[in-house]
């Protein structure tokens, strides 16, 4: 499952209609079916699977609805309790709606550390795939071998999005800086300094701070 914009309303529309327009499943079964579909649509965990554990109460307001659909107003980013809005039409054609609470468990195949990884080290040879329950606010991330640990990761710990950064410079290490202005270029040594995530920055002997692209061990900086 691909990542979805967290600000979007996740809506699953599932119509439950009986054979020939007359027979239909019981209301409890219908509610569980459309709730599951809506929760699946709201899932924002990469490769996540949503298991509907329970519905807190039966949707009596829409019991026997000839048509039922469900909306989940917030993203499902981990296990927990989520409100599900049911909307339907009674046999007499009157609109109905009801709110129910769904308790879910979200799992996914994620990358975990096979040993302790220090901040600044690469993930090369230090991860494996395991099935884990996902808690809200802790989205898993893949950790390519060349990626860098943003902070220390303990053995067995799930790799989360804020633990991984693209390869780059370590603060304090010397780096060759190439200043490019049109067809001209000037090369000088600088020192790597901290900067925004997935950026590469250095300070020059003059004290000027620059941000550029790290190519073959050199920091290429385009000057205006």
N, C-alpha and C positions, 0 to 999 in steps of 0.2 A: 504494500500500500504506500502511495506517495505522500509526502508531507503536504498538508493543506494549510492555507492561511488561517492562523489562529483566530483572527477577528471575524471570520465568516460564520454565518449560521449554518450548521450542518443539518440538512433536512433529508429524510428518506421518505419517499411516498410509496407506500405499498398498499395496493388495493386488494381487499379480500372479498371476493364475490362468489356466491354459491353456484353450483351447477344449474344452468337454466335460469339463473337469476332468482331462484327461490330458496334452495337449500344453502346453508352456510355453516361454518364451524362455530363452536361455542365462543362466547365473547372473551373468556380468559385466554383461550388459545390464540385468538386473533390479536389480542393486546400484546402477548408475548412475541408473536411473530413480527409485528410492525415495530415494536420497541427494539428488538434485536437488530432489525434492518437499519433503523435510525441510528442506533449506537455504533454499528459498523461504519456507517457513512460519516459519523463524527470522529472516528478514530484518527488521531494524528501521529501515532507512534509508528515509526518505520517498521514495516513487516509485522505490525501488531495484530493480535487476535483478541477479540473481546468476548468474554464468556459472561452471559447474563446469569447471575446467581439467583436473583430473586426480584420480584415486583412487590413493593411494600403493601399495596392494597389493590383490590379489584376495581376496574374502572366502571362503577355502577352507572355513572351518568350516560355512558355510551353502550351499555349492555345491549346486545342484540343488534348492534348497528350493521346495516347492510353494506356499509363501506367504511373502512377505517384507515387512517394514516397517522403517522407519528412525526414529531419534531423534537430534536435535542438542541436546546438553545446555546450550549457551550461545547467546546471541543473536549473529546475524551482523550486526555493525555496521560492516563494511568488508572489504576484500580481505585474504586471509590463508589460514591453514591451520586447519581445524576437524575435530575428531573426530566421526565419525558411527557410531552404534551400530546394527548390523543385527540384527534378530531374525526368526526364521523357524521353520518346522516342516519337518522332513525328510519324504521320501516315506513313511517308516515311522511318522510321527507323533511323532518325538522332537524336543523343542524344541532350537533351536540359536541361538547368538549370536556375533557377531564385531564387532570394532572396525576401522574403516578411517579413514585420513586423507584429507580432501578439500581440495584447493587451489582457491580460488575467487577470482574477480575481481568486485567489486561496482562498478557504475556507476549514475549517476543524472543526470537533468537538474536542474541547480542554478543558483542565482543567483551571478553573479560580478561583481566591480567593473569598470566600464569606465574608471575613472580613480581616482586616489588620493582616499580619503575620510578626512578627519581625525576624530579622536574628538570627539563632540559634534555633528557635522554630520548632516544627514538623508541618506537614500539616494535622494532624489528625482532622477530622471534619471541615476542613476549605476550602474545595474545592467543586466545582460542575462542571458539563459539560455544555458547551455552544458552539454555532456555532459562529466562528469568522473568519474575513478575516485575512490572513497571509501575513505579509510584508516581503520582502527579508531580510535575516540575523536574523530573529527572529523565529527560529524553536520552536514549542511548545514541551512540555515534560509532561509526566504523573508524578504525585506527590503522590506516595504511602503514606499512613498515617504515616508510620514510618520514612519517609525521612525528611531531615532537610532543612530549608530555608537558602540558602547561603547568601541572602541579604533580606532586607525588601521588602515585596510585599503588594501593596495597594489593597483595596477591589475592586473586579471587574476586576483586572488585570490578563491577561493571564499568566499562568505558563510557563516560558521559560527554555530551557535546562540549561542555566548558573545560574538559580535560585535554583536548586535542587542539593543536595548532599546526599550520603548515610549516615546513622546514624553513629555518631562517637563522638569523644571527643570535648569538648569546650576548647579553649585555656585558660590555667591557672588553670583548675580544677585538683585536685589530682587524680592519677590513680595508681592502683597496677600493677607493671611491673614484668612479669615472663621471666627471661632470660634462654633460653633452649639451651644446648649444648650436643647433643647426649642424653644419659640417665640421665644427670645431669640437674638440674634446680635451679635457685636462684630467690627468690622473694624479691622485695623491692619497696618502694613507689617512684613515680616519679611525674612529673607535665606535663600535656598536653601542647604541643606547636603547633603553626600552621605548616602545611606542605602541600605537594601536594594534589590536589583535590582527595577525596575519599581514602586518606591514613590516618593512625592514628599514631601520633608521640608523643614522650615524652622526657623530659630531666631528667636524673638521678641526684642524689645528687653529683656525681662526676663531673657533667657537660657534660657527654656523651649524645648525642642525639641518640635515637633509633626509629625505624619504625617497626610496627608489626601489628598483626591481633587482633582486639578487640573481645574477646570471653567471654561472661558472665561477662562483666564489667572489665575484666583484659586484659592487653595488652601483648600478647604472642610474644616474640621476639626470632627468631632463630639466634643463633650465629654461625659464620663460624667455 
